[in-house]
Amino acid sequence: MHTLVALVTLLAVLLFTWMGLRVGAARARCGVAAPATTGNPEFERHFRIHANTLEGLVAFLPSLWLFALFAGNDSIAAGLGLIWIVGRVIYMLGYAKAAESRGLGFGIQALALFALMFGALGFVIWRLINQGF
């Protein structure tokens, strides 16, 4: 039923929502009126964290679900998904302080994403080969 992967999906969406709230708070704190997206370095970092996470979700969510569906292992997919979330939180906290501090979190989430993405690809190819296309 993929309950664990569903939970990780919801946690990722909650993380994205939390990041959006942080953008709004930074906008108010830094005096950057909507619809501007520039004008204060602190605000711009929060804005980029949120935008970069949205960009990452586009690859993460399908990879997470395809890994779970084709590997047949909800626990491993969910575990890798949690690593991705932890990486994004570390990325967010580092990047919010200074753009140069985002590397560790980016690396952690990238490794989890690649494991999910290439794992899913491998399982899909394996299934195609075994089923004779």
C-alpha positions as CSV (number, residue, x, y, z in Angstrom):
1,M,0.0,0.0,0.0
2,H,3.1,2.3,0.3
3,T,2.0,4.0,3.5
4,L,5.6,5.0,4.4
5,V,6.2,6.6,1.0
6,A,2.9,8.4,1.3
7,L,4.1,9.8,4.7
8,V,7.4,10.9,3.3
9,T,5.6,12.6,0.4
10,L,3.5,14.5,2.8
11,L,6.5,15.4,4.9
12,A,8.2,16.7,1.8
13,V,5.2,18.9,1.0
14,L,5.1,20.1,4.6
15,L,8.8,21.0,4.4
16,F,8.1,23.0,1.2
17,T,5.2,24.8,2.8
18,W,7.4,25.6,5.9
19,M,10.0,27.0,3.5
20,G,7.3,29.2,1.9
21,L,6.3,30.6,5.2
22,R,10.0,31.4,5.9
23,V,10.0,33.3,2.6
24,G,7.0,35.3,3.7
25,A,8.6,36.1,7.1
26,A,11.8,37.1,5.4
27,R,9.9,39.3,3.0
28,A,8.2,41.1,5.9
29,R,11.4,41.3,8.0
30,C,13.6,42.6,5.2
31,G,11.0,45.0,3.8
32,V,10.8,43.4,0.3
33,A,7.3,44.3,-1.0
34,A,5.6,41.8,-3.3
35,P,6.0,41.1,-6.2
36,A,9.7,41.9,-5.9
37,T,12.1,39.0,-5.6
38,T,15.3,41.0,-5.1
39,G,16.4,43.8,-3.0
40,N,17.8,42.2,0.2
41,P,20.4,39.4,0.3
42,E,18.7,37.7,3.3
43,F,15.4,37.6,1.6
44,E,16.9,36.5,-1.7
45,R,18.5,33.5,0.0
46,H,15.2,32.4,1.5
47,F,13.5,32.9,-1.9
48,R,16.1,30.8,-3.6
49,I,15.9,28.0,-1.0
50,H,12.2,27.7,-1.7
51,A,12.5,27.9,-5.4
52,N,15.4,25.4,-5.5
53,T,13.3,23.0,-3.4
54,L,10.4,23.3,-5.8
55,E,12.8,22.5,-8.6
56,G,14.1,19.5,-6.6
57,L,10.6,18.2,-5.9
58,V,10.0,17.7,-9.6
59,A,12.7,15.0,-9.7
60,F,12.3,13.8,-6.1
61,L,8.6,12.8,-6.0
62,P,8.4,10.7,-9.2
63,S,11.7,9.1,-8.3
64,L,10.5,8.3,-4.8
65,W,7.3,6.7,-6.0
66,L,8.7,4.9,-9.0
67,F,11.4,3.4,-6.8
68,A,8.8,2.2,-4.3
69,L,6.5,0.8,-7.0
70,F,9.2,-1.0,-9.0
71,A,11.6,-2.1,-6.3
72,G,8.6,-3.3,-4.2
73,N,10.2,-2.0,-1.1
74,D,8.4,0.8,0.7
75,S,10.9,1.0,3.6
76,I,14.0,1.6,1.5
77,A,12.2,4.2,-0.7
78,A,10.9,5.9,2.4
79,G,14.3,5.8,4.1
80,L,16.0,7.4,1.1
81,G,13.2,9.9,1.0
82,L,13.8,10.9,4.6
83,I,17.5,11.3,3.8
84,W,16.5,13.7,1.0
85,I,14.3,15.7,3.4
86,V,17.1,15.8,6.0
87,G,19.4,17.0,3.3
88,R,17.0,19.7,2.3
89,V,16.6,20.9,5.9
90,I,20.4,21.1,6.3
91,Y,20.6,22.9,2.9
92,M,17.9,25.4,4.0
93,L,19.6,26.1,7.4
94,G,23.1,26.5,5.8
95,Y,21.9,28.6,2.8
96,A,19.8,30.9,5.0
97,K,23.0,31.9,6.9
98,A,25.3,32.2,3.8
99,A,25.0,30.9,0.3
100,E,28.5,29.2,0.7
101,S,27.1,27.1,3.5
102,R,24.6,25.1,1.4
103,G,27.0,22.4,0.1
104,L,26.6,19.7,2.8
105,G,22.8,19.7,2.6
106,F,22.9,19.8,-1.2
107,G,25.2,16.9,-1.3
108,I,23.1,14.8,1.1
109,Q,19.9,15.4,-0.8
110,A,21.6,14.8,-4.2
111,L,22.9,11.4,-3.1
112,A,19.5,10.4,-1.9
113,L,17.9,11.7,-5.1
114,F,20.4,9.9,-7.3
115,A,19.8,6.6,-5.4
116,L,16.1,6.9,-5.9
117,M,16.3,8.1,-9.5
118,F,18.9,5.6,-10.8
119,G,17.4,2.8,-8.6
120,A,14.0,3.4,-10.1
121,L,15.5,3.4,-13.6
122,G,17.3,0.2,-12.9
123,F,14.2,-1.5,-11.5
124,V,12.1,-0.3,-14.5
125,I,14.7,-1.6,-17.0
126,W,15.0,-4.9,-15.1
127,R,11.2,-5.3,-15.2
128,L,11.1,-4.5,-19.0
129,I,13.9,-7.1,-19.7
130,N,12.2,-9.8,-17.6
131,Q,8.8,-9.2,-19.2
132,G,10.2,-9.0,-22.7
133,F,9.3,-5.4,-23.3
